[in-house]
Amino acid sequence: MRDEPVVLGIETSCDETGIGIVRGHTMLANAIASSVEQHARFGGVVPEVASRAHLEAMTPTVELALGRAGLRLADVDAIAVTAGPGLSGALLVGVAAAKAYSLGLGVPLYGVNHLAAHVAVDQLEHGALPKPCIALLVSGGHSSLLLVPDVARDVVSLGSTVDDAAGEAFDKVARVLGLPFPGGPHIDRAARDGSGAAIAFPRGKYDDGTLDFSFSGLKTAVARWVEAREKTGERVHVPDVAASFQEAVVDVLTRKALRACAKYDVQDLLIGGGVAANSRLRAMAQERCDAAGVRLRVPSPGLCTDNGAMVAALGSDLVTAGIAPSRLDIPADSSMPVTTVHV
């Protein structure tokens, strides 16, 4: 194995087939085939549709990534794949493909945790992670605060959502407002023409002393606010509702993240996951980190959403750390805990 191994990463935890190739912490290719348009008419991801889309996209997306990297399959030193958490059927497609590539090429296989990969990907842009750092991961399925002493070996859960994840709340509120799926980008865009102070929506678990999150009550509050005005024939100004909802989510996320940094005396905060692409979250996090003397790291928006490069990045960390590869009989684990970095 080379000092800087070439790792091919496969990500199929939800609705995007992501294939990434890295050499050490240098990204060589990041190809994505998304099935989001197939799910949009249902207002959310349909697991069976996602699985079938992964099957159809796998080989062409691998070939696309290899072409962009200027490599052949024979140049790959290791295969990394998201083994969990995620949708069971979607994960199975990626894990089965990874096993086939590993066996066919005679290279080691690393089954990795999707959430830890969202942490590892930042290294492709900003270099090695500080040890330790606090990671705030926010996506359609997860809202988590983590203490990360070493992303390849040790990830500690500090708090998580007790109901809806932040991204899930964005999707549901977007539906209430008549905005397309996925809701995050559309709410972010609509909010630019509104005021975050227009409506005082509630902040769940804001001062409860924990590092957990709750967005179900906020989602319901928005729905009831809109419903009440529609019943009386009042005009609903979508930008104000979007901005006020977004402000409530971002306020809680950044407040808890900075509280975690203070509690554990950590000076570096990393934000990852699809919601990390939100412009208001980035702005408020930067403002609050600057005020608290905390260094902020956020990947570019294209590396925040699910992608294969993040899986390859974590796989590269595991190879470099000398961690034993996975067995060829590893399962796909839809409920894999974040503390399990690899299987």
Residue pairs with C-beta under 8 A, 6 or more apart in sequence:
1 77
1 78
1 319
2 77
3 24
4 23
4 24
4 26
4 316
5 23
5 24
5 77
5 78
5 316
5 319
5 320
6 21
6 22
6 23
6 28
6 71
6 75
6 76
6 77
6 78
7 21
7 22
7 23
7 76
7 77
7 78
7 79
7 80
7 110
7 312
7 313
7 315
7 316
7 319
8 19
8 20
8 21
8 62
8 65
8 76
8 78
8 79
8 80
8 101
8 308
8 312
9 18
9 19
9 20
9 21
9 22
9 79
9 80
9 81
9 117
9 308
9 309
9 310
9 311
9 312
9 313
9 314
9 315
10 18
10 19
10 58
10 62
10 79
10 80
10 81
10 82
10 94
10 97
10 98
10 101
10 308
10 311
11 17
11 18
11 19
11 20
11 81
11 82
11 94
11 114
11 117
11 306
11 307
11 308
11 310
11 311
12 18
12 54
12 58
12 81
12 82
12 86
12 90
12 91
12 93
12 94
12 97
13 82
13 84
13 85
13 86
13 87
13 90
13 91
13 94
13 114
13 306
14 45
14 50
14 86
14 87
14 90
14 140
14 141
14 306
15 34
15 35
15 36
15 39
15 45
15 50
15 53
15 90
16 32
16 33
16 34
16 35
16 36
16 305
16 306
16 307
17 32
17 33
17 34
17 35
17 53
17 54
17 57
17 58
17 61
17 94
18 30
18 31
18 32
18 61
18 306
18 307
18 308
18 309
18 310
18 311
19 29
19 30
19 31
19 32
19 61
19 62
19 64
19 65
19 308
20 27
20 29
20 30
20 31
20 65
20 307
20 308
20 309
20 310
20 311
20 312
20 313
21 27
21 28
21 29
21 30
21 65
21 66
21 68
21 69
21 71
21 76
21 308
21 309
21 312
22 28
22 124
22 309
22 312
22 313
22 316
23 316
24 316
24 320
25 123
25 124
25 127
25 128
25 313
25 316
26 124
27 124
27 309
27 312
27 313
28 68
28 69
28 70
28 71
29 64
29 65
29 66
29 67
29 68
29 69
29 309
30 65
30 302
30 303
30 307
30 308
30 309
31 61
31 64
31 65
31 68
31 308
32 61
32 307
32 308
33 53
33 57
33 60
33 61
35 49
35 50
35 53
35 54
35 57
36 181
36 182
38 46
38 49
38 53
39 45
39 46
39 49
39 50
39 181
40 180
40 181
40 182
42 49
43 171
43 175
43 181
44 171
44 181
45 87
45 140
47 87
47 88
47 89
47 90
48 89
50 87
50 89
50 90
51 87
51 89
51 90
51 92
51 93
54 90
54 93
54 94
55 93
58 93
58 94
58 97
62 73
62 97
62 101
65 308
66 72
66 73
73 101
73 105
74 105
76 101
76 105
76 107
77 107
77 319
78 107
78 108
78 109
78 110
78 315
78 316
78 319
78 325
79 98
79 101
79 102
79 105
79 107
79 108
79 109
79 110
79 315
80 98
80 109
80 110
80 111
80 112
80 311
80 312
80 314
80 315
80 316
80 318
81 94
81 95
81 97
81 98
81 109
81 110
81 111
81 112
81 311
82 91
82 94
82 111
82 112
82 113
82 114
82 117
82 311
83 91
83 95
83 111
83 112
83 113
83 326
83 330
83 331
83 332
83 333
83 336
83 342
83 343
84 91
84 113
84 114
84 332
84 333
84 334
84 335
84 336
84 343
85 113
85 114
85 115
85 141
85 142
85 333
85 334
85 335
85 336
86 114
86 141
86 332
86 334
87 334
88 332
88 334
91 332
91 333
91 334
92 332
94 332
95 111
95 330
95 331
95 332
98 109
98 111
99 109
99 328
99 330
101 107
102 108
102 109
102 328
103 328
108 319
108 325
108 326
109 325
109 326
109 328
109 330
110 314
110 315
110 318
110 319
110 323
110 325
110 326
110 342
111 326
111 330
111 342
111 343
112 311
112 314
112 315
112 318
112 341
112 342
112 343
113 155
113 314
113 336
113 338
113 340
113 341
113 342
114 306
114 311
114 336
115 137
115 142
115 144
115 146
115 155
115 338
116 151
116 155
116 314
116 338
116 341
116 342
117 310
117 311
117 313
117 314
118 135
118 137
118 139
118 272
118 273
118 304
118 310
119 129
119 135
119 137
119 146
119 148
119 151
119 155
119 270
119 272
119 314
120 129
120 151
120 152
120 310
120 313
120 314
120 317
121 272
121 299
121 303
121 307
121 309
121 310
121 313
121 314
122 129
122 270
122 272
122 297
122 298
122 299
122 303
123 129
123 313
123 317
124 299
124 303
124 309
124 313
125 299
125 300
125 303
126 297
126 299
129 148
129 151
129 268
129 270
130 267
130 268
130 295
131 148
131 149
131 150
132 147
132 148
132 149
132 150
132 264
132 266
132 268
133 148
133 266
133 268
133 269
133 270
133 297
134 145
134 146
134 147
134 148
134 158
134 257
134 260
134 261
134 264
134 266
134 268
134 269
134 270
135 144
135 145
135 146
135 147
135 148
135 269
135 270
135 271
135 272
136 144
136 145
136 146
136 253
136 256
136 257
136 260
136 269
136 270
136 271
136 272
136 276
137 143
137 144
137 145
137 146
137 271
137 272
137 273
138 144
138 165
138 166
138 167
138 253
138 271
138 272
138 273
138 274
138 275
138 276
138 281
139 165
139 166
139 167
139 273
139 274
139 275
139 306
140 165
140 167
140 168
140 170
140 171
140 182
140 274
140 275
141 165
141 167
141 168
142 160
142 161
142 165
142 273
143 160
143 161
143 165
143 166
143 167
143 213
143 215
143 253
144 157
144 159
144 160
144 161
144 338
145 157
145 158
145 159
145 160
145 211
145 256
145 257
145 260
146 155
146 156
146 157
146 158
146 338
147 155
147 156
147 158
147 260
147 264
147 266
148 154
148 155
148 156
148 270
149 156
151 314
151 317
151 341
152 314
152 317
152 318
152 320
152 321
152 323
152 341
153 321
153 323
153 341
154 341
155 338
155 339
155 341
156 339
157 337
157 338
157 339
158 211
158 260
158 264
159 210
159 211
159 212
159 213
159 256
159 260
160 212
160 213
161 212
161 213
161 214
161 215
162 205
162 212
162 213
162 214
163 214
163 215
163 216
164 172
164 214
164 215
164 216
164 219
165 215
166 213
166 215
166 249
166 253
166 275
167 182
167 184
167 273
167 274
167 275
168 215
169 215
169 216
169 218
169 219
169 249
170 182
170 183
170 184
170 187
170 249
170 275
171 181
171 182
171 183
171 184
172 183
172 219
172 223
173 183
173 187
173 219
173 222
173 223
173 241
173 242
173 245
174 180
174 181
174 182
174 183
174 184
174 186
174 187
175 181
175 183
176 222
176 223
176 226
177 187
177 190
177 226
177 236
177 238
177 241
177 242
178 238
179 186
179 187
179 190
179 238
179 242
180 186
184 274
184 275
184 277
184 278
185 277
187 242
187 245
187 246
188 246
188 277
188 278
188 279
188 280
190 238
190 239
190 242
190 243
191 239
191 242
191 243
191 246
191 280
192 239
192 243
192 279
193 239
193 243
194 237
194 238
194 239
194 240
194 241
194 242
194 243
194 244
195 239
195 240
195 243
195 244
196 243
196 244
196 246
196 247
196 280
197 244
197 247
198 237
198 240
198 241
198 243
198 244
199 225
199 240
199 241
199 244
199 245
200 244
201 218
201 221
201 222
201 225
201 244
201 245
201 247
201 248
202 217
202 218
202 221
202 248
203 218
203 248
203 251
203 252
204 213
204 214
204 215
204 216
204 217
204 218
204 252
205 212
205 213
205 214
205 252
206 251
206 252
206 255
211 256
211 259
211 260
211 263
213 252
213 253
213 256
215 249
215 252
218 245
218 248
218 249
222 241
222 245
225 241
226 236
226 241
229 235
229 236
230 236
246 278
246 280
247 280
249 281
250 278
250 280
250 281
250 284
250 285
251 284
253 281
253 285
254 281
254 284
254 285
254 288
255 288
257 269
257 271
257 285
258 269
258 288
258 289
258 292
258 294
260 266
261 267
261 269
261 292
261 294
262 292
266 294
267 293
267 294
267 295
268 294
268 295
268 297
269 285
269 289
269 294
269 295
269 296
269 297
270 296
270 297
270 298
271 281
271 282
271 285
271 296
271 297
271 298
272 298
272 299
272 304
273 304
274 304
274 305
274 306
275 281
275 304
276 282
276 298
276 299
276 301
276 304
277 301
277 304
277 305
282 298
285 296
285 298
286 296
288 294
289 295
289 296
298 304
303 309
303 310
314 341
314 342
318 341
318 342
323 342
326 342
326 343
330 343
331 343
333 343
336 343
